[in-house]
Amino acid sequence: MKKELSGNIMGNEIDISVVVPVYKGSTHLPELTNRVAEVMLKMQKKYELIFVDDQSPDHSWTIINKLAEKHREVIGLKLKLNCGQHNATLAGISESVGHIIVTMDNDLQHDPEDIPSLVDEINAGNEVVYGRFLNRKHRKWRVWGSQFNNLIASFLMDKPINLYLSPFRAIKSTLREEMLHQQAPSVYLDGIILLLTRNISCVEVNHKARVFGKSSYSLASLINLCANMVTSHSVLPLRAATLLGLFFSVAGFLLAIFIVIQKVTIDFMPIGWSSLLTTMLILSGVQLLVLGIIGEYLGRIFKASSNAPAFIIETRLNKRLNEK
């Protein structure tokens, strides 16, 4: 059995906060804790490992309790409601006190051995560093979906096309307060980061195959993430809806003129229910699309105006290392 490690380094300040949102991660957490401890011991860094239980339906919270008893570096947060990966990560960031914040998944596909590479880039002067995966082990549809999301982010948020966004990232603590000021009911962390800084770089990291179980990340999760990204940080969809409506309005007006001229000049109206029905379906579809886009924005405005929090922390575990 692997020896339990504890990265007790002298001093009161936390060098690195590792934030891990947890959902169906009970089988991975003990090994992840040991591997993070090993890395921090090699780096001679004082750290805290913050597990954020996003109302996981398995025994994750029980495991976090046990880990917090064994490791004083482990801090457990239990959210009152399921909020999603980005909101849960932000909850962990809000509780962190490290000079550098590292965010990563709970399933060991993000290799803790790559944390030093991220930290080195921060120490080199960058405010945010993303891990660019060399060989992604996700299913094809998820890889394609992530690539599509990255393209949309480049178009809507002026993201450099070569900048790869991933949940394995390091953030300088000077951005922490600004990130928390950007809170909304639906959080898209990378959009917040791009609003705050362009001092961002990438490093190549490994992407491991899953050892236990299957990913809980579904197509619905990917679609929801894309919706958050599009509607939270850009008004381009509204402008596109306006232009689309303008285009069809002009086209309809020109078609009406053509029909009137045809009626006056040759007094012949072609009979074609199929073309008429097709036109009606197209126009009604466009109208519903535009209304849906507007409704999505209105829904988010309503949520924001209701002052709904991005997360609610129900329970906290363990004392901080810098407490005397």
N, C-alpha and C positions, 0 to 999 in steps of 0.2 A: 504494500500500500504506500502511496506517495505521502511523504512527510508533510504535515501541515506547517506552512511557513507564515511568519509574521514579520512584516517589513518595518520593524521598530528602528527608526533612525533618530539620532539625537536632534533636539530642536523642537520648537513649538509650532512653527509655520508649516502649512501643508504645501508641498511643491506641486502635486498633481492630484486632481479630482477625476476619478473615472466614473462616469455616469452610465448606468445600464438599465434601460427600460425592460421590464420583465413581463412576458406573457407566455404561458405554457413553457416555462424554462426550468422547471424543477430538476430535471435530470442533468442539466448542464452547469448549474450554479456552483456546486462544490469544486469541480475542476477549474472553472473559470476563476474562482477566488484564489486557488493555489497558483495558477499560472500568472495571474496579475501580481501576486505577492513575489513570485520568483523574479519577474521582470523588474519590479521596483527595488528588490534587494540588490540585483546586479547594477542598477542605475544609481544606487545609494540615494534614493529619493523618498521623502516622506509623503505618504499618499492617503487618500480615503477612497473607498470603493462604495459608491452609492447605488443600491439596487432599488428601483422604483416599481413596485408591484401594481400593474395597471389592471386591478381586479382580475387577476389570472384565475381561470377556473380549476387549475390543478393545485398541487400542494406547494406552490412556489413560496408563499408567505411563511409556511412552516419551515421550509428549508432556509429562508432568509433569517428567520429567528435563530435557528441553530448556528448559522454562520456568524451572526452578530455576537453570539455568546462566546464563540471560539476566537474571533478576530476583532480586536477593538478598532481596526481600520474599516470594518464593514458597517455601513449605515443603511438601515432599511426604511423605506417610505412606502406606505400603503395608501393608494388613492381611494377616495370614497366611491368614485364612479369610473367606469372604463372611459378613457379619454383618447386613446390612440397613441401611437408611437411618438409622434412629435410633441404632443402635449405632455406625455409622461417624461420625455427627455428634458423638456423645459422645466418641469417640476424638480427634477434632479439638479439641473443647473442652478435653480433658485436657492437650493440648499447647500450648494458647493462653496468651498472657501479656498480652493487651491489656486495657485498662480497660473496654472494651465489646466484646462478642462478637456478631458478626452471622452468622447461619446462612442459607444459601440453596442452591438447587438448581444443578446444573451445566449446565442446558440453555438458559440465557438467557431463560427465561420469567419469572424474577424479575429485574427491571430494577435494575442497580447504581445508576442515577440516583435510586432511592428510598431508598438507604441513609441519606442525610442526614436524611430525615424520621424514620426509625426512631431515629437517634442523637439527634436533637433531643428526642424524647419521653423517652428515657432521661435526658438532661441536665435535663429538666423535673421529674425526681423519680421516674419510674417505674423499677421493677426489670426488667420484661420488657415488650416491645412487639411485637405481632404485626402483620404486614401483611395488611390486609383487601383482597382483590382486587376491583377495580371490575368487570372484565369477563373472567371466566375463559375461557380458551381450551382447556380440557380437553374430552374427550369427555363426552357427557351422563351415561353411567353412572358415570363417576368423580365428576362434580359431585354427582350424587344420592347416591353412596356417601359422599362427604365430608360432605354435609349430614346424612346419617343418623348418621355417626360423631360429628358435633358434637352432635346431639340426645342420643345415648347418653352422651357425656361429660358433658353438662349434668345428666343424670339420675343417673349413677353417681358422679360426682366433684364434684358441687355446683358445676359450672362455670356462671357467669352465661350465660344463654341468648344474650345479645347479644355475647359474647366469641367471636370467630372464631379458631380455631386453625389455623395454617399453618406450613410449614417455613421461611418467610421471616420471621425474627424477630431481635430484638436483646435481649441479656441483659446485665445489669450483672455485672461480674466478681466482685462480692461473693457471688454465688450459685454460683460455679464449684466451690468445694470441697464445698459442701453437695450439689450435683448429683452429684459423683463419689462421694460417700459412699452414694448411693442405687443404686449399680450392681447389676444383676442380669443373668443370662444373656440375658433378653429385655427390651429397654429400650423404654419409651414416654416420650419426653422431655417431652411436654406434661403427662403425668400427674405426673412428677417436679416440674415447675415449679409445678403447682397444689398440690402437697403443701407446697412451700416458701414460696410467697408468693401474695397476692391483690392485690399492687400491680402490676397489669397493665393495659395499655391497647392500643388498636388505632389504626392509621393507614391511610388508604386508599392503596393502591399499584396500579400497573399490572400487568397480567398479559399477557405477550406470547405470540404464537403461536410454535410451534416452527419454527425455520428449517431444521434438519437432522434427518433421521431420524424415528423414532417413539419414543414413550415406552416405557420398559421396565417401567413400573408396570402391573401386571396385576390382574385381579380377585382372584387368589390373594393378592397383596400387600395389597390392601385388606382382605380377610377376615382375614389374619394380623395386620394392624395393629389391627383391631377386637378380635380375640381378646386381643392383648397389652394393649390398653386396658382391656378388661372384667376380665380375670383378674389383672392386675398391681396394680390400684389400687382394687379394690372387692370386697366379699364379698356384695353384693346378689344376684348370680346363685345363690349357695349358699342364701341365705335364700328366694329365689323357688322353688328346687327343693324346699326343705323344705315351704313352703306348698303347693306343687303336690301333693307326696306326701301331705300331710295332707288336702287337699281330696278326693283320690280315695280315700283310706282311709276317710274319713267317708262319702263317697258309696257306697262298696262295702258298708260296714257297714249303712247304712240300706237299701240294696237287698236285702241278705241278710235283714234283719228283715221287709221287705215280702214276700219270697218265702216265708218260714216262715209268716207270718200267712195268706197266700193259700192255702198248702198245707193248713193246719189248718182254715180256715173253709169254703172251697169245694172243696177237694181237686181243684183244676184247675191244671195247669201249662201255660201256652201254649208251643207248640212253635215255636221260631224260631231256627234255626241262624244266620241272617244277623245277627240282633241280638246273639247270643252271640259270634259271630266278630268283629263290629265292636267290641264291648266289650273283647274280648281284645286286639285290635290296638291300641286306644287305650291301654289300661293298659300293654301291653308297650312301646309307643312312648314313653310318659311315663317308664317305668322306664329305658329306654335313654338318654333325654334327660338324666335326672337323673344317671345313672352317667357319661355323657359329661362333664357339667359338673364333677362331682367328680374324674373322671380328669384333666381339664385342670388343675385346681388341684394335684392330687397330682403331676402331671408337672412343674409349675413349682417346687413345693416340692423335688422330687428334684433338679432342675437347680441350684436355689439351694444345697442342702445339699452338692452336689458341688463347690462353689466354682469352678464354670466361669466364666471371665472374660467380660465383655461384648464384649471385643475383644482381639486380640493384634496389636501393631504389629511387623511384620517388618523394615521398612526405614524410615529417616528420611533426608530430603534437606535440605541447606542449613543454614547457621548462622543463629542468631538475630541480629536487628539490634541487640539490646541486649547482645550479647556484646562484650567489649573485646579 
